[in-house]
Amino acid sequence: MSDQSGDGSSVLVDRVGVEVPGFVVIVVDDGGEVVGSAAVAAGDSSDVSVPTAISDSGEYEAQLYADDGDGEFDPATDQPVPDDDDDDTDDDDDPVGDDIESDEFDYEVG
């Protein structure tokens, strides 16, 4: 994901590849506050525009979540997509402790 600048109303994600329908979720890198999300279809997508409410320049993170089937992003029910390169060795089905598929970027408001 490329560093970006703008008025804070959207972020452009270069490429997304997911096996199931889901969401690209933009969060504040140091706090995890969700500032935007956009639905993505299963497969590969490019140039995904994510509506956001970014008010401050800083570091952000794009994360992938699988849709629970209702078509609406809800961090309480939609599950994070685990990182294929996750080095977590807990060998259980519990995603706690696993890394989320994500990419960090800088955003400059102005």
C-alpha positions as CSV (number, residue, x, y, z in Angstrom):
1,M,0.0,0.0,0.0
2,S,1.3,3.4,-1.0
3,D,1.7,6.4,1.3
4,Q,-1.1,8.9,0.6
5,S,-2.3,12.5,1.1
6,G,-5.6,14.2,0.7
7,D,-8.6,15.6,2.6
8,G,-9.1,12.5,4.7
9,S,-12.3,11.4,3.0
10,S,-10.9,8.3,1.3
11,V,-8.0,6.0,1.0
12,L,-7.0,4.1,-2.2
13,V,-5.9,0.5,-1.7
14,D,-3.7,-0.6,-4.6
15,R,-4.6,-4.3,-4.5
16,V,-6.7,-6.7,-2.4
17,G,-6.9,-10.5,-2.7
18,V,-9.3,-12.4,-0.5
19,E,-10.8,-15.9,-0.7
20,V,-14.2,-15.0,0.6
21,P,-16.2,-11.7,0.5
22,G,-15.1,-9.3,3.2
23,F,-13.9,-5.8,4.0
24,V,-10.9,-3.6,3.8
25,V,-10.8,-1.8,7.1
26,I,-8.7,1.3,7.8
27,V,-7.6,1.8,11.4
28,V,-5.3,4.2,13.3
29,D,-2.0,2.3,13.5
30,D,-1.3,3.1,17.2
31,G,-4.8,2.7,18.6
32,G,-6.9,0.5,16.3
33,E,-9.7,3.0,16.0
34,V,-11.7,2.2,12.8
35,V,-11.8,5.2,10.5
36,G,-13.3,3.5,7.4
37,S,-14.3,0.3,5.6
38,A,-15.3,-0.9,2.2
39,A,-16.7,-4.2,1.1
40,V,-14.7,-6.4,-1.3
41,A,-15.7,-9.4,-3.4
42,A,-13.9,-12.7,-3.2
43,G,-10.9,-12.8,-5.5
44,D,-8.6,-10.0,-6.6
45,S,-9.5,-6.3,-6.7
46,S,-7.5,-3.3,-7.5
47,D,-7.7,0.4,-6.8
48,V,-10.3,-0.1,-4.0
49,S,-11.5,3.3,-2.7
50,V,-12.3,3.2,1.1
51,P,-14.4,6.0,2.5
52,T,-12.7,7.3,5.6
53,A,-13.0,10.0,8.3
54,I,-9.3,10.8,8.7
55,S,-8.7,14.1,10.5
56,D,-5.0,13.8,11.5
57,S,-1.9,13.0,9.5
58,G,-0.2,9.9,10.7
59,E,0.3,6.2,10.4
60,Y,-2.7,4.0,9.4
61,E,-3.2,0.4,8.7
62,A,-5.4,-1.4,6.1
63,Q,-6.7,-4.7,7.5
64,L,-8.7,-7.5,5.9
65,Y,-11.9,-9.0,7.5
66,A,-14.1,-11.8,6.3
67,D,-17.8,-10.9,6.1
68,D,-20.1,-12.9,8.4
69,G,-22.7,-13.0,5.7
70,D,-24.7,-9.9,6.4
71,G,-22.9,-7.5,4.1
72,E,-22.2,-5.0,6.9
73,F,-18.8,-4.5,8.6
74,D,-19.0,-5.2,12.3
75,P,-15.7,-5.8,14.2
76,A,-17.6,-7.8,16.8
77,T,-18.9,-10.4,14.3
78,D,-16.7,-10.2,11.2
79,Q,-13.5,-12.2,11.6
80,P,-10.0,-10.8,10.8
81,V,-8.3,-12.6,7.9
82,P,-5.1,-14.3,9.2
83,D,-1.8,-13.3,7.7
84,D,-0.4,-16.2,5.5
85,D,3.0,-15.3,6.7
86,D,2.0,-15.4,10.4
87,D,4.8,-16.9,12.5
88,D,2.4,-17.6,15.4
89,T,3.0,-21.2,16.5
90,D,0.0,-21.8,18.7
91,D,-1.5,-24.5,16.4
92,D,-5.0,-23.9,17.5
93,D,-8.1,-22.6,15.7
94,D,-8.3,-19.5,17.9
95,P,-7.3,-16.4,16.0
96,V,-6.2,-14.7,19.2
97,G,-2.5,-14.2,19.0
98,D,-2.5,-14.6,15.2
99,D,-1.4,-11.7,13.0
100,I,-4.1,-10.0,10.8
101,E,-3.5,-9.6,7.1
102,S,-2.6,-5.9,6.9
103,D,-0.5,-3.2,5.4
104,E,0.7,0.0,7.0
105,F,0.9,3.4,5.3
106,D,1.3,7.1,6.1
107,Y,-1.5,9.6,5.4
108,E,-0.9,13.3,5.1
109,V,-4.0,15.5,5.6
110,G,-3.9,18.7,3.7
